[in-house]
């Protein structure tokens, strides 16, 4: 698939209830790349083609994006292998979680300032 630089909405056809994903096409250091969500960017091949097997193009997006709702889900496991999960709607709640449980923050790579530690 050949696309111009920009932001696109795509869906994963391999899933029974597909989620939408963001596809970013950009040029860096004279080379064209594409990136799905927050994955590592992939360089477009020498023919300008991106391999998006299993994804369906929905359409091009324009900024500012019209975002109406955000959900942040964080999952962690304890030393027994038990799974924990919590969902929040803003980053302030995530900060509070990391403040209350700095062990989660540390494993997630979110290092707290000394003034924020318990």
C-alpha positions as CSV (number, residue, x, y, z in Angstrom):
1,X,0.0,0.0,0.0
2,X,1.3,3.5,-0.9
3,X,0.3,6.5,1.2
4,X,1.2,10.1,1.5
5,X,2.6,11.4,4.8
6,X,-0.1,11.9,7.3
7,X,-2.3,10.2,9.9
8,X,-4.7,7.4,9.0
9,X,-7.4,5.3,10.8
10,X,-7.0,1.5,10.2
11,X,-8.6,-1.6,11.7
12,X,-7.2,-5.0,12.4
13,X,-9.3,-7.5,10.3
14,X,-7.7,-10.5,12.1
15,X,-9.7,-9.8,15.3
16,X,-13.4,-10.7,15.7
17,X,-14.2,-7.3,17.1
18,X,-11.6,-5.1,15.5
19,X,-10.2,-2.1,17.3
20,X,-9.2,1.0,15.4
21,X,-5.5,1.9,15.2
22,X,-3.5,5.0,14.2
23,X,-1.2,4.7,11.3
24,X,1.4,7.5,11.0
25,X,3.3,8.0,7.7
26,X,6.3,10.4,7.9
27,X,9.7,11.3,6.5
28,X,12.8,11.4,8.7
29,X,16.3,12.0,7.4
30,X,15.0,11.7,3.9
31,X,13.5,8.3,4.4
32,X,9.8,7.4,4.6
33,X,8.5,5.5,7.6
34,X,5.2,4.2,8.9
35,X,4.2,3.5,12.5
36,X,1.1,1.8,13.9
37,X,0.1,3.2,17.3
38,X,3.2,3.4,19.5
39,X,5.0,0.5,17.9
40,X,8.5,1.0,16.4
41,X,8.5,2.8,13.1
42,X,9.1,0.7,10.0
43,X,10.9,1.9,6.9
44,X,8.8,1.8,3.7
45,X,10.4,-0.5,1.1
46,X,12.4,0.7,-1.9
47,X,9.2,0.7,-4.0
48,X,7.4,3.0,-1.5
49,X,5.2,0.1,-0.3
50,X,4.0,-0.5,3.3
51,X,3.0,-4.0,4.3
52,X,-0.1,-3.8,6.4
53,X,-1.3,-7.4,6.1
54,X,-4.5,-7.9,8.1
55,X,-5.3,-4.2,8.4
56,X,-8.0,-2.4,6.6
57,X,-7.8,1.3,5.6
58,X,-10.7,3.2,7.1
59,X,-9.6,6.8,6.1
60,X,-7.3,9.7,6.5
61,X,-7.4,11.8,9.8
62,X,-6.8,15.5,10.2
63,X,-5.6,17.4,13.2
64,X,-6.9,18.4,15.6
65,X,-8.2,14.9,16.2
66,X,-11.8,14.8,17.6
67,X,-11.2,12.8,20.8
68,X,-14.2,12.4,23.0
69,X,-13.2,9.8,25.6
70,X,-9.9,8.3,26.9
71,X,-9.5,5.1,28.9
72,X,-6.1,4.1,30.4
73,X,-5.8,0.5,31.5
74,X,-2.7,-0.7,33.4
75,X,-2.1,-4.4,34.2
76,X,0.6,-5.8,36.5
77,X,1.5,-9.2,38.0
78,X,2.8,-9.9,41.5
79,X,5.5,-12.4,42.4
80,X,2.9,-15.2,42.6
81,X,1.9,-14.5,39.0
82,X,-1.5,-13.1,40.0
83,X,-2.9,-10.5,37.6
84,X,-4.1,-7.1,38.7
85,X,-5.8,-4.5,36.4
86,X,-7.2,-1.1,36.8
87,X,-8.7,1.3,34.3
88,X,-8.8,5.1,34.6
89,X,-10.0,8.0,32.5
90,X,-7.2,10.5,33.1
91,X,-3.5,10.8,33.7
92,X,-4.0,12.3,37.2
93,X,-5.4,9.0,38.4
94,X,-2.4,7.2,36.9
95,X,-0.1,9.6,38.8
96,X,-2.0,8.9,42.0
97,X,-1.7,5.1,41.4
98,X,2.1,5.5,40.9
99,X,2.4,7.7,44.0
100,X,0.4,5.2,46.2
101,X,2.3,2.2,44.7
102,X,5.8,3.2,43.7
103,X,6.6,-0.4,43.1
104,X,4.3,-0.4,40.1
105,X,5.8,3.0,38.9
106,X,9.3,1.6,39.1
107,X,8.6,-1.6,37.1
108,X,6.7,0.6,34.6
109,X,9.7,2.8,34.2
110,X,8.0,5.9,35.6
111,X,10.5,7.1,38.1
112,X,9.1,9.4,40.7
113,X,10.8,12.6,41.9
114,X,12.1,12.3,45.5
115,X,9.4,14.7,46.6
116,X,6.7,12.4,45.1
117,X,7.9,9.2,46.9
118,X,6.0,7.9,49.9
